[in-house]
């Protein structure tokens, strides 16, 4: 029996031994589902606004289309995903609970990273304003932005995590949706890794508006060579997303190798180049580059940041590796698992 079948069978065994009369959480699921639909609606409203800004951009001097198109794609996906998850939550579907938990954890981690970045960058951005705000106004603006970041990117996903990880919420979804779904066939940390890799397959789309610029071991490649590399990476990420979901240990090793090479490539490139060089290659307007440079956004140690980011992902990979290993066999467990999958 392979690792994924063992995991699916273990899920069935765990459900059979759970509380047969859990406290129903259908109302809570409906409330959180409605909240997700509302969030999806807000994301959907942003899409036409961004499209409008592209149409009037040449006259109004707004952000170029090359920067807006990836954002439009991301917010469109968020709108579709949040509305779908909201409907699934209202219907108490297993997959909706699992995917909401996975995405909420990603949301929280990104929020923490954004919070730390803001603490370093925001003072320089505020000081770079023309005219520079007074100390009182600066403190007020700084406090409001921190409060909004904490509320949207830390507290809100934290609330979702606390609710959807409850055992009675899980039991309610299992009761209302008794069929084992695709999200039940691997652990949630592995599913999270698979979804991140699946999102990586879209890199070829996000890279198009910026000329397929990529750091590559000390240089920037772009144009046709960059497009070819991104297509290859998209295909590789697609395979790894599928193989990680299937809990193949070979895919874990390939993912580790790709991560190490990508991290090393980024570190080497930004040792020899400033980040502003990357944005120049992506054809950012010079006036925007000047504003970003004054804000101190380019003053951070990017080789160190890339190294920290790589180490963090490697740590996550090492943590989830345990799920890819079949534990020592036990005669009783093997008998129960085999019965559960009909062997």
N, C-alpha and C positions, 0 to 999 in steps of 0.2 A: 504494500500500500504506500503511495507517495505521500509527501508531506501535506499537500493541500487536502487530499481525501481524508487523511488522519485528522486534520484540523476541523473539517466539516463534520466528521463523525463525532468528534469531541464536543462540538457545538450542540449537536443533537442530544448527546448524553447529558450535557449540562442543563439543557432546557427540560429534559425529562425529570431531573432531580430538583428543579426549582420550585418555589412556592406555588401551589396550584391555585391559590386565591389571592393574588397580589392586589394591592390597593390601586384601583383604576386611576390613570392619569390622562384620560381622554380629553378632559377640559384643558389641562395644562398644555397638551400637545396641540390642541386647537388654537390656544392663545399664542404659543410660540410660532405655530405655522402661519397665523395671520400676520404676526410681526415680520416673519420672513417674506411673505408676499408684499407687505408694505415696503420693506427694504429693497426688494426687487423692483417695485414700481418706481422708487426714487432713482435707482440706477438707470432704469429705462428712460426716465425723464431727462437724464443728463445727456443721453445719446444725441437727440435732435439738437440740443443746445450746442454740443461740440461740433456737430455737422454745420450748424449755422455759423459758428465762429470760423470754420474753415472757409465757408463761402464768402464771408465778409472780411477775411483775414488780410488780403492784399490792400484793402482800403483802410482798415482799422489798425493795421500793424500788429495783429495778434499773433499767437503761437503758430508756427508753420504746420502745414498738414502732415509733414513727416513725423512730427512729435504727437499730433493729435490722433492719427489713425490707430496706433497701438492702443491708446486709451479708449477709443471708441470700441474696438474689438473686445477689450477686457470688460468694460462696463456692459456691453451687450451680453457677454457670457455670464456675467454676474446676475444680470436681470433674469435671464432664462433659468439659470441654476437656482437662484433664490426662490423664484415663483414655483418652480418644480418641487423643490424641497419643502416649501410651505404647504403645497397641496398634499404632498406625501405625509407630512407631519399631521395635518388635519385628519387624514385617513389612517393614521397610526401605522405606517408602513415601516418595515424593518430597514429597508435601504435608506429611507429618509433619515432615520435616527442615526445610522452608521455614518452616512455622508455628512450630516450636520455636525457630528462630533469631530470628524476628521477636519472639516473645513474650519470649525471654530478653533481648534488647536493651531492650525496654520495661521489663522487670523490673529490669535493671541501672540504667537511668536513674532509675526511681522510687526505687531503693535509694539512689542517690547523693543525690537530693533529700531523702529521709527522713533520711539521715545528717547532711546539713548542717543541716536543721531541728532535729534532736535536739541538735546541739552548741549551738544557741542557746536552745532551750526547756528542755531537761532540767535544767540547774542551777536554774532558777526553780521547776520542778515539784517537785524534791527539797526545795528550801528551804521550799516552801509546805506541806510535810507537817506533821501535828500528831500527836505532837510531832516537831520537826525532828530528823532523824537526826544522829548524830555525824559529824565530818569523815571519820573512817576508814570508817564504814559508808556514808557518802555517796559516797566515792571508789570503794568496792567495787561498790555498786549501779550507779554511773555506768559503771564499767569493764565490768561484765557486760552491761549493756544495749547499750553500743557494740559489744562483741565479738559479741553475738547479731545485731545489725543488720548488721555487716560480713559475718558468716558467711552469714546467710540472704539478704540483699539485694544483696550485692556478690560474694562469693566463689562462692556456688552458681550464680548466673546466669552468672558469668564462666567457670566450668567448662563449663557447657552451651554457651556461645558458642565456646570454644576447641575443643570436640569437634565440634560440628555444622558448623562452618565449614571443617573439614579437607577437602581435595580428595579424599582417599580415601573419606571418609564420603559425600560427594556422589556420587562415582563408584559406590560400592556401592549407593546408592539408585537411581541411574539404571540399573544393571545388573539389580537385582531388580525394578524397576518401570519398564520401558522406555517406557511410554506417557507422553506429555507431559500433565501435569496442569494444573489451573487456576492453581496457584501458580507455574507456570513461565511464565505469559503476561505477567508484568510483573516488573520488578526488585523485590528484597526491600524496599528503602527505600520504594518506591511502595506495595507491598502493606501495609507497616506503616502508612502514612498512611491507606490505604483502611480498614484494620481499626479504626483509632482513630475515624474518622468513623462507621463502622458501629456501634461501641459507643455513639457519641453519639446514635444513634436510640433508645436505651433511656432517654434522659433523662426522657421523659414518665412512665416507670414509676418511676424513682428519685425523681422530684419529688413523686409523689402523697402519700407518707406525711408529707411536710413542708409540705404545702399549696401546692405549686408556687411557692415563693418564689424570685424571681430579681432580681438587681441590674439596674437598667435606667436608665443615664444619670442617676444622682443620686438615684434613688428605688428602692424595693422594690415590685415588683408581685407579687401572689399571688392565690389563689383562681381564679375563672374566667378573668380576663385572663391570669394566669400560666400556666394550663393551656393556653389557646389558643396562647400564644407558644411553649410547650414542644412542643406538637403540630406547629406550623409548623416549628420547628427540627428536630424528629425527622424530618419528611418531607424537609427540605432536606438534612440529614446523610445520609439514606438515598440520595438522588439523588447527592450528592457522593461517597459511598463507591463507588457503582457507576461513576460517570464517572471518578473518579480511577483505579480499577482498569482501566478502558478506556483510560487515559492520554490523556484529552482535555485539551488545554491550557486550554480555557474553564473547566473544573472547577477547574483550578489557580488561575486568577484569582479565581473566585468564593470558593474556600476562603481565599485571601489576604484578600479583602475582608471576609468573615465574621470572620476572626481579628482583623483590625484593629478592626472595630466592637465585637466582644466585649471585646477588651482595653481599648479606650477607655471602654466602658461601665463595666467593672469599676473602672478607675482613678478615673473621675469619681465613681462611687458611693461608694467608700471614702475619697475625699477629704472628703466631706460626712458620712459615717456611719462609726461604729466597727463592727468585725466583730461585736461583741456584739449590735448592733442586728439584724444578719441572723439570729443565732441566736434572738433574742427573737421575731422574725417567724415563725420556724420552730417556735415554741412549745416550746423547750427548757425544762425545769424550772429554776426560779430557783436551787435549790441547786447544780445542775451548772454554771450560769453563774457562780456565786460561786467555785466551785472552779477553773474555767478562768481566771477573772479573777485569782485569787490566784497561779496558776501562771505568769502572765506571757504566756500564749498570745495574749492580745489586745494585748500591748504592741508587737508587731512592726509595722513600717511596711508595711501591706498595699498601699497604692497603689504603692509601690516594688516589692514582690514581684510584684504583678500586671503591672507594666510589664516586669520582668525575664522573667517567664514568657512574656509576649507576644513579646518580642524573641527569646527562645530558639526559640519555635515558628516565627516568621518566618524565622529563620536556617535552620531545618530545611527549611522550604518552599523557600527560595531554593536550598538545596543539591540538593534532589530535582528541581528544575525542569529540569535538564539532561536528565533521562530523558524528558521530554515533548516534546523538540525532535528532529525527524528530522535526523540529521547530513547534511552535504553528500554527494550521491550519488557513488558510485564505480561505474564500469561493471562491474567484476569482482564487487564485493559485491552489486550489484543482481541480477546474473545468478545468483549462488549463492543469494541469499535467495529469488528468484522460483522457483527450482527446488525449494527446500526446502518452500515452501508450495503447490507445484503450480500456479503461475501460468504 
